[in-house]
């Protein structure tokens, strides 16, 4: 017989959304405690595991990427963030892709994120949510975000 141990929750995680029978439920960890919410509030807050970085996200439709894109003056390519939100954000901010409030500032230019995002690290989900947020903001500014989550997969 094997003893089962319960792994301790981190300080912050989520939100994770579950859709069932026309209803949406969000599950997240806040201050080390699980919170389940059946009434979705927009925008919702996303935080890194240690609580150091926070930003707001609103849901929007996801579109199928095009095969061909228009040229732009600048293209920023970032590879393999590995769940390291602090470094991911610092690079985007240093290259003037985002501002201090995590907002898109790259105008009609293009951001390409390739490689391993979710294979390790504490802050995989905040990186996903930031990419999701920036996709929508980039389109509104005439720019684009391309998220290719595996090198072997066609972007």
N, C-alpha and C positions, 0 to 999 in steps of 0.2 A: 504494500500500500504506500502510495506517495503522498507526502504532505503537500497541500496546496497553499500557496501564499498569495495574498492580495497585494498587487503592486500599488504603491502610493500615488495618488493623483498629483499632477503638477499644480502650479499656482493658477495658470490661465491656459485655456484651450478652447477652440471652437470659434464661431458656432458651426455646428453640423446641422444641416436641414434634412428633415424627413418628410416626404410627401406621401399621403395616403388618403384615399377617398375624398380628394378635393381639399384636404386640410394640410396645413404646414405646421410642423413642430420643430423647434430649435432646441438643441442640447449643447451646453457649454460648461466649462469649468471656470468659476470665478472665485478667486481667493481660496483655492483648494477645495471648493464644494461644487457638486454637480447642480446645475440649474436647468430645468426643463420648462419651456415656455410654449404654450399653444397659441398665443396671440403675437404674431410677428410685427415688430415695430421697425419702421424704416426711418432714417438709416439705422443700421445696427453697428455696434462697436466691435472692433477686432483688436486684440492685444497680443504681444509676444508673451511667451511662457513666463518670463520674469517680470512682466508688467511694465517694462521700460518704454516700449513703443506702443502707441495707440493711434488708431485712425478709424474713420467712419466709412461704411460701404452701403450703397443702395443696390438692390437687385435690379438687373436689367436682362433683356433677352440675350442669349448667346447665338451668334451667327456662325455659319460654316465658313471657314476661311476660303479666300479665293486662291486660285492657282497662280495668278500673275498679279503683281502689284505695281502701282505707279512709282516712278522714281522720286526720290526726295533728296534734299540737300545734305542731310545727315542721317546716318544709320548707326545706332549704338547697339553692339552685340555683347551680350553678357552670358557667360556659360557657367553651369554647375554651381548654383548657390548652395546646394547641400543643406538646406534648412538653417542657414546662418543669416537671419534677418538683418542684424546690425551691419554686416558687411554688404549685403545686397542693397540695403537702403543707402548706406554711405557712398557706394559707387554711383547709384542713380542720382543722388543729390550732388555729388562732386562733378558729374557730367551734365548737370543742369537738365536732367530728364524729369525730376520731381523737385518740389520745394519743401520747405521745412514742415508743411502740413500734409505731405504725401500726395500733393496734387500734381497733375501732369503739367509740365512747363516746357515740353519739347516741341511745341507748336505742331507744324504739319510734317514733322520728321517721324522716323520709325525706330522702335525699340524691338530687338530680337532677343528673346531669352531661350537658350537651348540647353539641353543636357539634363543632368540629374538635379531635380528640385526636391523630390520627396523621398530619397533613399536613406537619408540620415539627417540628424540635427534636431534641435528642439522646436524650431520655428518654421516648420514646413507649411502649416496651414496659413499663418499670416502672410507668407510669401505668395501663396496661391491667391488669397483674398486681395492682396495689393495688385497683383497682375490683373485679376478680374476687374478691379476698380479702374486701373489705368487703361485697360482696353476700351472701356466706355468713354472715359475722359479724352483719350487720344482721338477717337473717332469724332467727337464733338469739336475738337480743335483742328481737324483735318489731318491728323497723324494716324499712326497705326502701331499696334503692339502685336507681335508674332510670338506665340508661345509654343515652342517645339519641345515637348517634355522628354523626348528620348532621341539620342543621336541616330539610332537605327530606324527611326520612324520618319516617314515623309512629313514635312512641316505643312 
